[in-house]
Amino acid sequence: MSGAVRRIARALAAAGLGLPLALAALTVPAGASSTATTSSTGTKPGDTRSCTQWMALTFDDGPSHYRTQTLRTLRRKQVPATFFEVGMRVAANPQFEGFEAREGHLVLNHTWSHPHLPTLTPAQVRRQVLRTQRVLRQAGAPMPFKLLRPPFGDVDATVDAQLTSLGYHHVNWDVVATDWDVATTSTEIRDTIVKAFRPGLVILMHDGAIDSANGPADEAALPQIIDAGRHLGYCFGQLNAVGQVVPAKLAPSGAAIPEVINPVPYLPLQSYSRGQLPPEPYVIVDPASQL
């Protein structure tokens, strides 16, 4: 077992997580967690003064039923996050966005209805972006800068030109587990992300994907990922205007964490939903109706 994997094993053990056999067999990618410096105490919640190694937790497709638990975990662990929100979901439950912004989270654009942008006309691309920008502002979370994560990470030259004309940068991610698949376990999500740890890492999670009933496994994995990172000496920040990881700090407001009130819009559920349905209330929408 390499020194890097041994450090991950100690981090998981310290958090009471154990080391799955599958993780022990993995080869850590060059430049990944082998760059981490493990202190004897790790980093502590809320204390970022001595941090030199930062990663960012980002969440796509929200807000859904699971966002309440995500926010609860982040508050308890004192971790700020970056949320790339789907406009039609924001419109359905706008109570989340102002809370997130006041709590110190970063709220950004993930389009209105999560389409493959290269399949749209330039006018449709612009509408997807601007409708979401507008609904975030109306919900109390105007974006501090124009950064968008394209659905599926899917951008071509035409889409890039449209985003640039609107003043947007776009960003993808460095690591994601197949967490939209209901069959993916919390252990698999955790281990995929932990083995990729390195300074500047952009982590993608889905606390309620747009077309799947996933969510519980992400919620179980999230605190374990945070604990393992801190034990290895990392702090969790946010993204800047060009998608790089920068220091950030949560500012808990003390306000009650919002819950879903209105039906959460979903696109037609895909095979990776494994026949499972999302929590009520939800509604399945026709993708064509949202373009």
C-alpha positions in Angstrom: 0.0 0.0 0.0 1.5 3.4 -1.0 2.1 6.2 1.5 -0.7 8.2 0.1 -3.2 5.4 0.5 -2.0 4.8 4.0 -2.7 8.4 4.8 -6.2 8.0 3.4 -6.6 4.9 5.5 -5.6 6.7 8.6 -8.0 9.5 7.8 -10.9 7.1 7.3 -10.1 5.2 10.4 -9.9 8.4 12.5 -13.3 9.3 11.3 -14.6 5.9 12.3 -15.0 4.9 8.6 -12.7 1.9 8.2 -10.8 1.2 5.0 -12.7 -0.8 2.4 -10.7 -3.5 0.6 -11.6 -1.8 -2.7 -9.8 1.4 -1.6 -6.7 -0.5 -0.5 -6.3 -1.9 -4.0 -6.5 1.4 -5.7 -3.6 3.3 -7.1 -3.8 7.0 -6.2 -3.4 9.2 -9.3 -0.2 11.1 -9.6 -0.5 14.5 -8.1 -3.6 13.5 -6.1 -3.6 12.8 -2.4 0.1 12.2 -2.4 0.4 16.0 -2.3 -1.4 16.3 1.0 0.4 17.1 4.2 -1.2 15.3 7.1 -0.9 17.0 10.5 -1.2 15.3 13.8 -4.5 17.1 14.4 -5.9 17.8 11.0 -8.0 20.9 10.5 -10.9 21.9 12.8 -14.4 23.1 11.9 -14.5 26.9 11.5 -10.7 27.4 12.0 -9.2 28.1 8.6 -6.4 30.5 9.7 -3.6 28.1 9.1 -5.0 26.4 6.0 -2.8 26.1 3.0 -4.7 23.2 1.2 -8.2 24.0 -0.1 -10.8 21.9 -2.0 -14.3 22.8 -3.0 -17.6 20.9 -2.5 -20.0 21.7 -5.3 -23.5 20.4 -5.7 -25.5 20.3 -9.0 -29.2 20.1 -9.9 -30.8 21.5 -6.8 -32.7 22.4 -4.8 -34.5 19.1 -4.2 -35.9 17.3 -1.1 -32.3 16.4 -0.1 -31.0 20.0 0.1 -32.3 20.4 3.6 -30.1 17.6 4.8 -27.1 18.9 2.8 -27.5 22.3 4.4 -27.9 20.7 7.9 -24.6 18.8 7.4 -22.7 21.8 6.1 -23.8 23.9 9.0 -22.9 21.3 11.5 -19.5 20.8 9.9 -19.0 24.5 9.3 -18.3 24.0 5.6 -19.3 26.4 2.8 -20.3 25.0 -0.6 -21.0 26.1 -4.1 -24.4 25.3 -5.5 -25.1 25.2 -9.2 -28.9 25.5 -9.3 -31.5 24.5 -11.9 -33.7 27.4 -12.5 -37.0 25.6 -12.7 -36.3 24.0 -9.3 -35.4 27.3 -7.8 -38.8 28.7 -9.1 -40.6 25.8 -7.5 -38.9 26.2 -4.1 -37.2 29.7 -3.9 -37.0 29.6 -0.1 -33.6 27.9 -0.3 -31.6 30.4 -2.3 -31.7 33.4 -0.1 -30.9 31.2 2.9 -27.9 29.7 1.2 -26.5 33.0 0.2 -27.0 34.4 3.7 -25.4 31.3 5.2 -22.2 32.0 3.2 -22.7 29.5 0.4 -22.1 30.4 -3.2 -25.2 30.1 -5.5 -24.6 29.9 -9.2 -26.1 29.0 -12.6 -26.8 25.4 -13.9 -29.3 26.5 -16.6 -33.1 26.5 -16.4 -34.0 22.9 -17.2 -30.7 20.9 -17.5 -30.6 20.4 -21.3 -27.7 19.4 -23.4 -26.8 22.9 -24.5 -25.1 22.0 -27.8 -28.5 20.6 -29.0 -30.2 24.0 -28.5 -30.4 27.1 -30.7 -28.3 30.1 -29.6 -31.6 31.8 -28.5 -32.5 28.8 -26.4 -29.1 28.7 -24.8 -29.4 32.4 -23.8 -32.9 31.8 -22.4 -31.7 28.9 -20.3 -29.0 31.0 -18.8 -30.9 34.3 -18.4 -34.1 32.8 -16.9 -32.0 31.1 -14.2 -30.0 34.3 -13.5 -33.3 36.2 -13.1 -34.9 33.6 -10.8 -31.9 33.4 -8.5 -32.0 37.2 -8.1 -35.7 37.2 -7.4 -35.2 34.4 -4.8 -32.7 36.5 -2.9 -29.4 35.1 -4.3 -28.1 37.3 -7.0 -24.9 35.8 -8.3 -21.7 37.6 -7.2 -20.2 36.8 -10.6 -21.3 35.0 -13.8 -20.1 31.4 -13.6 -22.1 28.5 -15.0 -21.7 24.7 -14.9 -23.1 23.3 -18.2 -25.3 20.3 -17.7 -23.3 17.1 -18.4 -20.2 19.3 -18.8 -21.4 19.7 -22.4 -20.2 22.8 -24.3 -19.2 23.3 -27.9 -17.9 26.4 -29.7 -21.3 27.8 -30.4 -22.4 27.4 -26.8 -19.1 28.9 -25.6 -19.6 31.9 -27.8 -23.1 32.5 -26.4 -21.9 32.2 -22.8 -19.1 34.6 -23.5 -21.4 37.1 -25.0 -23.5 37.0 -21.8 -20.3 37.6 -19.7 -20.1 34.0 -18.4 -17.3 31.7 -17.7 -18.1 28.0 -17.4 -16.5 25.3 -15.2 -16.7 21.5 -14.9 -15.2 19.4 -12.1 -12.3 17.3 -11.2 -14.0 14.3 -9.5 -17.5 12.9 -9.4 -18.8 9.5 -8.3 -21.6 8.0 -10.3 -23.9 9.2 -7.6 -26.9 9.8 -9.9 -27.2 6.0 -10.1 -29.3 4.8 -7.2 -27.2 1.6 -7.1 -24.1 3.6 -6.2 -23.5 3.2 -2.4 -22.3 5.9 0.0 -19.1 4.0 0.5 -18.4 4.1 -3.3 -19.2 7.8 -3.4 -16.9 8.5 -0.4 -14.0 6.3 -1.7 -14.1 7.7 -5.2 -13.8 11.3 -3.9 -11.4 10.6 -1.0 -8.9 8.9 -3.3 -8.8 11.9 -5.5 -8.0 14.4 -2.8 -5.4 17.1 -3.8 -5.1 20.8 -3.3 -7.5 22.7 -5.6 -9.8 19.8 -6.2 -13.3 20.6 -7.4 -15.7 17.9 -6.1 -19.1 17.4 -7.7 -22.0 15.8 -5.9 -25.7 15.5 -6.7 -28.1 15.9 -3.7 -31.1 15.0 -5.8 -30.2 14.6 -9.5 -32.6 16.1 -12.1 -33.6 12.7 -13.5 -33.0 10.2 -10.8 -34.3 9.3 -7.3 -30.8 9.4 -5.9 -29.9 11.4 -2.8 -29.7 9.3 0.4 -26.2 7.9 -0.5 -24.8 11.3 -1.1 -26.2 12.5 2.3 -24.5 9.6 4.0 -21.2 10.1 2.2 -21.0 13.9 2.7 -20.0 14.1 6.4 -17.5 11.3 5.9 -15.8 13.1 3.0 -15.5 16.3 5.1 -14.1 14.4 8.1 -11.5 12.6 5.9 -10.4 15.8 4.2 -10.0 17.6 7.5 -8.0 14.8 9.0 -5.6 15.0 6.0 -5.2 18.7 6.6 -7.6 20.2 4.0 -10.0 23.0 4.4 -13.1 23.5 2.2 -13.6 26.7 0.2 -15.5 27.8 -2.9 -15.0 28.7 -6.5 -14.0 32.1 -7.8 -15.2 33.8 -11.0 -13.1 31.6 -13.3 -13.8 28.3 -11.4 -10.7 28.0 -9.3 -10.8 27.0 -5.6 -10.4 29.9 -3.2 -10.6 30.1 0.6 -14.1 30.7 2.1 -15.8 30.4 5.4 -19.4 29.6 6.4 -21.4 32.3 8.1 -24.2 30.4 9.9 -27.2 32.7 10.2 -29.0 30.9 12.9 -32.1 30.8 10.8 -34.2 27.7 10.3 -33.0 25.6 7.4 -35.7 25.6 4.7 -37.6 22.5 3.5 -39.3 21.7 0.3 -42.8 23.1 0.1 -43.8 22.7 -3.5 -43.4 19.8 -5.9 -39.8 19.4 -7.0 -39.6 19.3 -10.9 -37.8 16.3 -12.3 -37.1 15.4 -15.9 -38.3 11.9 -16.9 -36.5 9.4 -14.6 -33.7 7.5 -16.3 -32.6 3.8 -16.0 -30.2 4.7 -13.3 -33.1 5.6 -11.0 -33.6 1.8 -10.9 -37.4 2.0 -10.7 -37.3 4.1 -7.6 -39.3 7.3 -7.3 -38.2 10.6 -5.6 -39.7 11.7 -2.3 -43.0 13.5 -2.4 -43.8 16.1 -3.5 -42.4 16.0 -7.0 -43.6 16.4 -10.5 -42.2 15.0 -13.8 -42.0 17.7 -16.5 -41.7 17.5 -20.2 -38.2 18.7 -21.2 -39.5 20.3 -24.4 -41.9 22.5 -22.4 -39.0 24.1 -20.5 -36.8 25.2 -23.4 
